[in-house]
């Protein structure tokens, strides 16, 4: 019997435990935000399901053991599910559980106290309580396990042809606290993509209470099979694609009360069916892509006040249609496309008015539009990109290069930043109230996967109206006119627009007189005049009239004089190859970044304090009075002639980033030649005609990044060959007319990394050539000016790895060449000018076959060389620091550019011929039996790379880095193009050093050319052929005219272009 005090304690204990139970039950019935765990897709199908559905938030749910509340944030004040009965039941259950806990405590204590054996009675109660504690979780876990197993079986059935998405929905406070195994057992099927599923599987899937998204592709839609979906409160997405629908099927879909997203793409739904969905006010996303719904019949359904994303299908080819969307308050994204390659030149009239939340507008570039957009405050841009799939499958199909409009009206679009327009069919252009418009582009280019092509503007006189309209706008900050016929257009209208800071007239022919009308545009910072030719010293007019100009691109091929001094804002200049320039003067331009290629003899060259000059190439002999000082960022330098002396070399040595160096037949001392070894960033070194020998190259051991080396007409030997063999990155070596010893030739044969080797005028035996061809990576071999006997021809013909053999002036007959071509079907043979007298007897078809192979090889190698030169000559992103007064020291030995990890051929492999392609013996075949050259391939030109456009920089931000971004992109993309989009040579740093060799020969009697050693004299008399090297001034009875005739009769080209 309990005392009064003990009885009171028992009551208090019961109340405490009941209160704890009450707190736990209340916590279990509070509303919690649910999150997904253990998310994973399974299946085998690749289908384009509903876009953007995966980002939907999960609900907030409450109730245990009975669910009484389900609410989605997207529903606002509407509850998906609410059960007062469930709430009352949970309350009664909670009260009952608390009462049972209190009663158990009271009974347990009193029965133990009154029992004859209290310990036995306590054990019985404890065992019963433990069983209860174990039994309840066991029952729950068992139930969850069988539910998971059932869902897994359904998922396996769906995965035979479709896909399933499974996840576990857990209250947010518990998601990181449950064991992984338990979370896996709580995973349920949430989304299903059925592909050609049967009726039984559809019925099974539709009975799943956890279904969140249902998608059916192909097959036949059965409305009755999907009737259980009406009670699915979590079902928010519904897709029926690639199948036929009826009105009854649409009626079943309309009964689904909580659908927020529907997708009916590639079905036969029509406007009348869509009208039946008007009452579905829960819809937020609708996709009708690739359907035949008439846009003009869409009207304004009830869901227009709620829909946020709308995907429609633009008309099919040859169909004209119209769409008006006005006053849809929630619309954020609008897409009008069709998955087809067929262009539709019948205009789609699109009127978008008063759409306060529209942010994304995506239209089809291969559909012509009449667009009227007004009062769209959030629209920033119009997306019109052509898909990569379309471009790849339409290699011979031209599509507009920009958005295709017939009439374009943009009014009151305060958020619009960029817009583009294909001008080929544009009739009217109306721009009003576009305060943030930063970029506008009008282009006449058609595009395809093969490149771009200009289209004729239907009525060029309309261009004047467009420019006048733009002139009145005050925007954009950047205006691009590409390929428009501006020859007879007055540009003075643009001068009224003070907001234009970047004006790009790409591939638009204008004259200097037209450009003068732009004189009032004093705020211009970027000016690209494409093909505008300027003469004499007209470049000075631009830098004086536009003081803020930082970027200028213009056609300077007719310039005869350049004088730039004291223009601190000018940071980038591109004038193309200077083919008529007589005088060049650049002074005090520390920020001016430019590359200079001069293809005309100079009377004056003076560059002072221009540390940002990136490259300088002079194709004619270096002028005697040239001044070069204050350089720092020079990446490449190419010049030649006896006026190149030690003082110039000292200036080049102060450029730590020098990457390519060409000094052809200079007057450099041995000490200066040795200092070349300190230019550790060099990747291209061309120093023909210098006093080089092994004692000089011994100081070049630190040049470990070399890719190409030219040591023509020098005296190097075995130690130099050993050094070259140690450079893993080396791919090209030229040793023309170098008297190599047998040991040096043996070492040369061991250079397995080489892909190109030039040995013009070098005495080689058949054994030497055989060893050279053993190098499997050797692609190009130049053996010009050599005599071949039958054994050498047989050795060359047996080479299966060689892709190009250069044999100029080797006196080969048609039979000799045929032997080479027959034995190696992939090899191209370069004989020089096929139309010259030595090849007059070659049959036309045979010459065509030679040309065809050369063309194929050059096309294959062009891409490689372009990428190689791009890597070598692209400038760094950041400007180097200000130069220090002391001479800069070279940095740590690091390659200036990434080198290949393993030896790769320097010239890509040309297209393989057909297996049955053979070259018969020309002595025994008729002309029509010869293989005709593939003219379509031989005449195909290599496409030029477009000049860079600004991508991502902000032209209206006032940030000076805007011009830097444009300059940097141009430098990186046109590093191998000396003039914008026109590539007159593969690399502007390349020059023909042969003319400097001739100049040295002509100057030899005057004592200007370098003196040849006794070794040169010995080599000059060696063999049956006359020596064509630089004549020595020590020979008696020297005839300069004879030397000149000798050299001109047998010209040698040591450039790397074919």
MOJO-V659289 format. One record per backbone hydrogen bond with DSSP energy under -1.0 kcal/mol. CO is the residue of the C=O (numbers start at 1). NH is the residue of the N-H. E is the energy in kcal/mol with one decimal. If there is no record, write none. Layout:
{{CO & NH & E} {CO & NH & E}}
This chain:
{{3 & 7 & -2.8} {4 & 8 & -1.9} {5 & 9 & -1.8} {6 & 10 & -2.3} {7 & 11 & -2.0} {8 & 12 & -2.2} {9 & 13 & -2.5} {10 & 14 & -2.3} {11 & 15 & -2.4} {12 & 16 & -2.4} {13 & 17 & -2.4} {14 & 18 & -2.4} {15 & 19 & -2.2} {16 & 20 & -2.3} {17 & 21 & -2.2} {18 & 22 & -2.4} {19 & 23 & -2.6} {20 & 24 & -2.3} {21 & 25 & -2.3} {22 & 26 & -2.5} {23 & 27 & -2.6} {24 & 28 & -2.0} {32 & 61 & -2.1} {33 & 172 & -2.3} {35 & 170 & -2.6} {37 & 168 & -3.2} {40 & 166 & -2.6} {42 & 164 & -3.0} {47 & 49 & -1.2} {53 & 56 & -1.8} {59 & 34 & -2.3} {60 & 71 & -2.2} {61 & 32 & -2.7} {62 & 68 & -1.8} {62 & 69 & -1.6} {68 & 83 & -2.4} {69 & 62 & -2.1} {70 & 80 & -1.5} {70 & 81 & -1.8} {71 & 60 & -3.2} {72 & 75 & -1.6} {73 & 76 & -1.5} {75 & 78 & -1.6} {81 & 70 & -2.3} {83 & 87 & -1.9} {84 & 88 & -2.8} {85 & 89 & -2.7} {86 & 90 & -2.3} {87 & 91 & -2.0} {88 & 92 & -2.6} {89 & 93 & -2.8} {90 & 94 & -2.4} {91 & 95 & -2.6} {92 & 96 & -2.8} {93 & 97 & -2.7} {94 & 98 & -2.4} {95 & 99 & -2.5} {96 & 100 & -2.6} {97 & 101 & -2.4} {98 & 102 & -2.3} {99 & 103 & -2.7} {100 & 104 & -2.8} {101 & 105 & -1.9} {102 & 106 & -2.0} {103 & 107 & -3.0} {104 & 108 & -2.7} {105 & 109 & -2.0} {106 & 110 & -2.1} {107 & 111 & -2.8} {108 & 112 & -1.9} {109 & 113 & -2.1} {110 & 114 & -1.8} {111 & 115 & -1.0} {117 & 121 & -2.1} {118 & 122 & -2.5} {119 & 123 & -2.2} {120 & 124 & -2.0} {121 & 125 & -2.1} {122 & 126 & -2.5} {123 & 127 & -2.7} {124 & 128 & -2.3} {125 & 129 & -2.3} {126 & 130 & -2.5} {127 & 131 & -2.4} {128 & 132 & -2.0} {129 & 133 & -2.4} {130 & 134 & -2.2} {131 & 135 & -2.9} {132 & 136 & -1.9} {134 & 138 & -1.8} {135 & 139 & -2.6} {136 & 140 & -2.0} {137 & 141 & -3.1} {138 & 142 & -2.5} {139 & 143 & -2.1} {140 & 144 & -2.4} {141 & 145 & -2.5} {142 & 146 & -2.1} {143 & 147 & -1.9} {144 & 148 & -2.4} {145 & 149 & -2.3} {146 & 150 & -2.1} {147 & 151 & -2.3} {148 & 152 & -2.4} {149 & 153 & -2.1} {150 & 154 & -2.0} {151 & 155 & -2.5} {152 & 156 & -2.1} {153 & 157 & -1.7} {154 & 158 & -2.3} {155 & 159 & -2.5} {158 & 161 & -1.5} {158 & 162 & -2.6} {162 & 44 & -1.7} {163 & 193 & -2.8} {164 & 42 & -2.7} {165 & 190 & -2.9} {165 & 191 & -1.7} {166 & 40 & -1.9} {167 & 188 & -2.6} {168 & 37 & -2.3} {170 & 35 & -2.7} {171 & 174 & -1.7} {174 & 177 & -1.7} {179 & 183 & -2.2} {180 & 184 & -2.1} {181 & 185 & -1.6} {184 & 187 & -1.3} {188 & 167 & -1.9} {190 & 212 & -4.1} {190 & 213 & -1.8} {191 & 165 & -2.6} {192 & 215 & -2.2} {193 & 163 & -2.0} {194 & 217 & -3.1} {198 & 202 & -1.9} {199 & 203 & -2.2} {200 & 204 & -2.1} {201 & 205 & -2.6} {202 & 206 & -2.3} {205 & 208 & -1.7} {208 & 211 & -1.1} {212 & 236 & -2.4} {212 & 237 & -1.5} {213 & 192 & -2.2} {214 & 239 & -2.5} {215 & 194 & -3.1} {216 & 241 & -2.6} {217 & 196 & -3.0} {224 & 227 & -1.4} {226 & 229 & -1.6} {227 & 230 & -1.8} {228 & 231 & -1.3} {229 & 232 & -1.6} {231 & 233 & -1.0} {236 & 260 & -2.5} {236 & 261 & -2.2} {237 & 214 & -2.2} {238 & 263 & -2.1} {239 & 216 & -2.4} {241 & 218 & -2.2} {246 & 250 & -1.8} {247 & 251 & -2.1} {248 & 252 & -1.7} {249 & 253 & -1.8} {250 & 254 & -2.2} {251 & 255 & -1.1} {253 & 256 & -1.4} {260 & 284 & -3.6} {260 & 285 & -2.4} {261 & 238 & -2.0} {262 & 287 & -1.9} {263 & 240 & -2.7} {265 & 242 & -1.2} {270 & 274 & -2.0} {271 & 275 & -1.9} {274 & 277 & -1.5} {275 & 278 & -1.3} {277 & 280 & -1.9} {279 & 281 & -2.1} {280 & 283 & -1.5} {284 & 308 & -2.7} {284 & 309 & -2.6} {285 & 262 & -2.2} {286 & 311 & -2.8} {287 & 264 & -2.9} {289 & 266 & -1.8} {294 & 297 & -1.3} {295 & 298 & -1.4} {301 & 304 & -1.6} {302 & 305 & -1.4} {303 & 306 & -1.7} {303 & 307 & -2.5} {308 & 332 & -2.9} {308 & 333 & -2.2} {309 & 286 & -2.4} {310 & 335 & -2.3} {311 & 288 & -3.6} {312 & 337 & -1.7} {316 & 319 & -1.9} {321 & 349 & -2.3} {323 & 351 & -2.8} {325 & 353 & -2.1} {332 & 359 & -2.8} {332 & 360 & -2.2} {333 & 310 & -2.4} {334 & 362 & -2.7} {335 & 312 & -3.2} {337 & 314 & -1.0} {338 & 340 & -1.9} {344 & 368 & -2.1} {348 & 370 & -2.4} {349 & 323 & -2.9} {350 & 372 & -2.9} {351 & 325 & -2.7} {352 & 374 & -2.6} {353 & 327 & -1.8} {355 & 358 & -1.0} {360 & 334 & -2.4} {361 & 383 & -2.5} {362 & 336 & -2.8} {364 & 367 & -1.5} {366 & 344 & -2.5} {368 & 348 & -2.3} {369 & 406 & -3.5} {369 & 407 & -1.1} {370 & 350 & -3.1} {371 & 409 & -2.6} {372 & 352 & -3.0} {373 & 411 & -2.6} {374 & 354 & -1.6} {375 & 355 & -1.3} {380 & 417 & -3.3} {380 & 418 & -1.5} {383 & 363 & -2.5} {387 & 391 & -1.9} {388 & 392 & -2.5} {389 & 393 & -1.7} {394 & 397 & -1.8} {399 & 447 & -3.5} {403 & 422 & -3.7} {404 & 369 & -1.6} {406 & 427 & -3.0} {406 & 428 & -1.1} {407 & 371 & -2.2} {408 & 430 & -2.6} {409 & 373 & -2.7} {410 & 432 & -2.6} {411 & 375 & -1.5} {412 & 376 & -1.1} {413 & 416 & -1.3} {417 & 438 & -2.8} {417 & 439 & -1.9} {419 & 441 & -1.5} {421 & 443 & -2.2} {424 & 458 & -1.7} {428 & 408 & -2.1} {430 & 410 & -2.8} {432 & 412 & -1.3} {433 & 413 & -1.5} {434 & 437 & -1.4} {438 & 478 & -2.4} {439 & 419 & -1.9} {440 & 480 & -2.7} {441 & 421 & -2.1} {442 & 482 & -2.6} {443 & 423 & -3.5} {444 & 455 & -3.3} {445 & 401 & -2.5} {446 & 453 & -2.8} {447 & 399 & -2.7} {448 & 451 & -1.2} {451 & 448 & -2.1} {453 & 446 & -4.1} {459 & 462 & -2.5} {460 & 463 & -1.6} {462 & 466 & -2.1} {463 & 467 & -2.6} {464 & 468 & -2.1} {465 & 469 & -2.2} {466 & 470 & -2.5} {467 & 471 & -2.3} {470 & 473 & -1.3} {477 & 501 & -2.4} {477 & 502 & -2.3} {478 & 440 & -2.4} {479 & 504 & -2.9} {480 & 442 & -2.8} {482 & 444 & -2.1} {484 & 486 & -1.5} {486 & 489 & -1.5} {493 & 496 & -1.2} {494 & 497 & -2.0} {501 & 525 & -3.1} {501 & 526 & -2.0} {502 & 479 & -3.0} {503 & 528 & -2.7} {504 & 481 & -3.2} {505 & 508 & -1.0} {506 & 483 & -3.1} {511 & 515 & -2.0} {512 & 516 & -1.5} {514 & 517 & -1.5} {515 & 518 & -2.2} {516 & 519 & -1.6} {518 & 521 & -2.1} {520 & 522 & -2.3} {521 & 524 & -1.3} {525 & 550 & -2.8} {525 & 551 & -1.7} {526 & 503 & -2.7} {527 & 553 & -2.4} {528 & 505 & -4.1} {529 & 532 & -2.3} {532 & 555 & -1.6} {535 & 538 & -2.5} {536 & 561 & -1.6} {537 & 540 & -1.3} {539 & 543 & -1.4} {540 & 544 & -1.5} {541 & 545 & -2.5} {542 & 546 & -1.9} {546 & 549 & -1.7} {550 & 571 & -1.8} {550 & 572 & -1.8} {551 & 527 & -2.4} {552 & 574 & -2.4} {553 & 529 & -2.9} {555 & 534 & -1.6} {556 & 559 & -1.5} {560 & 582 & -2.4} {560 & 583 & -1.6} {562 & 585 & -2.9} {564 & 587 & -2.9} {567 & 570 & -1.0} {571 & 593 & -2.5} {572 & 552 & -1.8} {574 & 554 & -2.7} {575 & 556 & -2.3} {577 & 579 & -1.1} {578 & 599 & -2.7} {582 & 603 & -2.6} {582 & 604 & -1.4} {583 & 562 & -1.9} {584 & 606 & -2.6} {585 & 564 & -2.7} {586 & 608 & -2.9} {593 & 573 & -1.6} {594 & 614 & -2.5} {594 & 615 & -1.1} {596 & 617 & -2.4} {597 & 578 & -2.9} {598 & 619 & -2.6} {604 & 584 & -1.8} {605 & 627 & -2.8} {606 & 586 & -2.6} {607 & 629 & -2.6} {608 & 588 & -1.1} {609 & 589 & -1.4} {610 & 613 & -1.6} {611 & 633 & -3.0} {614 & 635 & -3.9} {614 & 636 & -1.5} {615 & 596 & -2.5} {616 & 638 & -2.6} {617 & 598 & -2.9} {623 & 626 & -1.3} {627 & 607 & -2.5} {635 & 659 & -3.4} {635 & 660 & -2.0} {636 & 616 & -1.6} {637 & 662 & -2.7} {638 & 618 & -2.6} {639 & 664 & -2.2} {640 & 622 & -2.4} {641 & 644 & -1.6} {644 & 667 & -2.9} {645 & 649 & -1.8} {646 & 650 & -2.1} {647 & 651 & -1.1} {648 & 652 & -1.9} {649 & 653 & -2.3} {651 & 654 & -1.0} {652 & 655 & -1.8} {655 & 658 & -1.6} {659 & 683 & -3.2} {659 & 684 & -1.8} {660 & 637 & -2.1} {661 & 686 & -2.9} {662 & 639 & -1.8} {664 & 641 & -2.5} {669 & 673 & -2.1} {670 & 674 & -2.0} {671 & 675 & -1.4} {674 & 677 & -1.6} {675 & 678 & -2.1} {676 & 679 & -2.0} {678 & 680 & -1.7} {679 & 682 & -1.7} {683 & 707 & -3.9} {683 & 708 & -2.1} {684 & 661 & -2.5} {685 & 710 & -2.4} {686 & 663 & -2.8} {688 & 665 & -3.1} {690 & 692 & -2.3} {692 & 715 & -2.1} {693 & 696 & -1.2} {693 & 697 & -2.0} {694 & 698 & -1.4} {696 & 699 & -2.0} {697 & 700 & -1.9} {700 & 703 & -1.8} {702 & 704 & -1.7} {707 & 731 & -2.7} {707 & 732 & -1.9} {708 & 685 & -2.3} {709 & 734 & -1.9} {710 & 687 & -2.5} {712 & 689 & -2.5} {717 & 721 & -2.1} {718 & 722 & -2.3} {719 & 723 & -2.0} {720 & 724 & -2.7} {721 & 725 & -2.1} {724 & 727 & -1.4} {727 & 730 & -1.0} {731 & 755 & -2.8} {731 & 756 & -2.2} {732 & 709 & -2.2} {733 & 758 & -2.2} {734 & 711 & -2.9} {735 & 738 & -1.3} {736 & 713 & -2.5} {738 & 740 & -1.9} {741 & 745 & -2.4} {742 & 746 & -2.3} {743 & 747 & -2.1} {744 & 748 & -2.2} {745 & 749 & -1.8} {748 & 751 & -1.5} {750 & 752 & -1.7} {751 & 754 & -1.1} {755 & 779 & -2.2} {755 & 780 & -2.3} {756 & 733 & -1.8} {757 & 782 & -2.6} {758 & 735 & -3.0} {759 & 762 & -1.4} {760 & 737 & -3.2} {765 & 769 & -2.2} {766 & 770 & -2.1} {767 & 771 & -2.1} {768 & 772 & -2.3} {769 & 773 & -2.3} {772 & 775 & -1.6} {775 & 778 & -1.3} {779 & 803 & -2.0} {779 & 804 & -2.4} {780 & 757 & -2.1} {781 & 806 & -2.6} {782 & 759 & -3.0} {784 & 761 & -1.8} {789 & 793 & -2.1} {790 & 794 & -2.4} {791 & 795 & -2.1} {792 & 796 & -2.6} {793 & 797 & -2.6} {794 & 798 & -1.4} {796 & 799 & -1.2} {803 & 828 & -2.8} {804 & 781 & -2.1} {805 & 830 & -2.9} {806 & 783 & -2.5} {808 & 785 & -2.7} {813 & 817 & -2.2} {814 & 818 & -2.4} {815 & 819 & -2.0} {816 & 820 & -1.6} {817 & 821 & -2.4} {818 & 822 & -2.6} {819 & 823 & -1.7} {820 & 824 & -1.6} {824 & 827 & -1.2} {828 & 805 & -2.8} {830 & 807 & -2.8} {833 & 836 & -1.3} {836 & 839 & -1.3} {837 & 840 & -1.9} {839 & 842 & -1.2} {843 & 847 & -2.4} {844 & 848 & -2.2} {845 & 849 & -1.8} {846 & 850 & -2.0} {847 & 851 & -2.5} {848 & 852 & -2.3} {849 & 853 & -2.0} {850 & 854 & -2.1} {851 & 855 & -2.6} {852 & 856 & -2.4} {853 & 857 & -2.4} {854 & 858 & -2.7} {855 & 859 & -2.4} {856 & 860 & -1.9} {857 & 861 & -2.2} {858 & 862 & -1.7} {861 & 865 & -2.4} {862 & 866 & -2.5} {863 & 867 & -2.2} {864 & 868 & -2.6} {865 & 869 & -3.0} {866 & 870 & -2.3} {867 & 871 & -2.0} {868 & 872 & -1.8} {869 & 873 & -2.4} {870 & 874 & -1.3} {914 & 917 & -2.1} {921 & 924 & -1.6} {926 & 929 & -1.5} {927 & 930 & -1.2} {933 & 935 & -1.5} {934 & 938 & -3.3} {935 & 939 & -2.6} {959 & 962 & -1.9} {960 & 964 & -1.1} {961 & 965 & -2.6} {962 & 966 & -1.8} {963 & 967 & -2.8} {964 & 968 & -3.1} {965 & 969 & -2.3} {966 & 970 & -2.2} {967 & 971 & -2.9} {968 & 972 & -2.4} {969 & 973 & -2.1} {970 & 974 & -2.2} {974 & 977 & -1.9} {979 & 982 & -2.7} {982 & 984 & -1.0} {987 & 990 & -2.0} {993 & 997 & -1.4} {994 & 998 & -2.0} {995 & 999 & -2.2} {996 & 1000 & -2.2} {997 & 1001 & -1.9} {998 & 1002 & -2.6} {999 & 1003 & -2.1} {1003 & 1006 & -1.1} {1003 & 1008 & -1.8} {1004 & 1007 & -2.0} {1013 & 1017 & -1.8} {1014 & 1018 & -2.2} {1015 & 1019 & -2.5} {1016 & 1020 & -2.5} {1019 & 1022 & -1.3} {1039 & 1043 & -2.0} {1040 & 1044 & -2.5} {1041 & 1045 & -2.6} {1042 & 1046 & -2.5} {1043 & 1047 & -2.4} {1044 & 1048 & -2.6} {1045 & 1049 & -2.1}}
